[in-house]
Amino acid sequence: MTTDPVALLYTLVLWAPPILLALSLHEFAHAWMAHRLGDPTAKMRGRLTLDPMKHIDPIGLVLLFLVHFGWARPVPVDPRNFRKPRRDMALVALAGPVANLASAVLVTPLVRTGWLGNLPGPLAQLDTLVTLFFLISIVLAVFNLFPLPPLDGWNLLRLWIRDPRLEHQLLQAGPLLLLILIFLLPALGLDVIGLWIRVPFGILSRILLGTDLSQLI
């Protein structure tokens, strides 16, 4: 990351809106699905909203900019309110990535044509913002589908785990394993998370835009 204060401020201002929007859509989708499946917890705590201030964790947001890994505030969910807790938790988890992928598809025509870049003056920056939103949305969706807690993919994996002891062990070890995968293994030349993101990202960008943008991430 650049050390020029002006360039750094410009980068933060440019990246902040699409990141906040993508994260808010992700968390709102979790809250909306939980509410639809019978759990009012998220709504009662003010999380059934697109307001970024309700979803953003300050530390997670700062780390996202500094080390490109962060988090939002987890949406509170009480599985006891679901008819089928394991299945419904998986649906709640899946809602976040699906919302991100759907929003990426919705802005695809704008990214593909680039006509926002022809707007006059500062409005032309909308083209960059929409493109960043497209990239961030897909990365956020794919990353969160990785099958380790506390990511959304964990609740999908749990559908096939029938050993309570194994489930407990993975739940306890998951966050540490995730940190090892994100920070330690790449330093040793094995970027599992990077591969997990880049392969589907490349496929999706080719399908939606007709070109592989995986080199951008």
GIBELTA-V399164 format. One line per field, one symbol per residue. phi: phi as a letter, one per 20 degrees, with the letter a starting at -180 (. if undefined). psi: psi as a letter, one per 40 degrees, with the letter a starting at -180 (. if undefined). A space follows every 10 residues. Layout:
phi->???
psi->???
//
This chain:
phi->.fefgfffff ffffeggfff fffffffgfg ffffffeode gfffemeebe fgfedeegff ffffffcmbb adffffcdff eefcgfffff ffffgfgfff ffffffeggf ffemfffeff lffffgffff fffgffffff ffgfefecfe fffffffffd eddgffffff ffeggfffff fedefgfenc effgfgefff fffffffedn bedfffd
psi->iiehdddddd dddddddddd dddddddddd ddddddeehe ddddefegie hddedhhddd ddddddefha iihhhhhhee eidgdddddd dddddddddd ddddddeddd dddeedeeii adddeddddd dddddddddd dddeehfiif idddedddde hehddddddd ddeddddddd dddddddeeg gddddddddd ddddddddee ihedee.
//
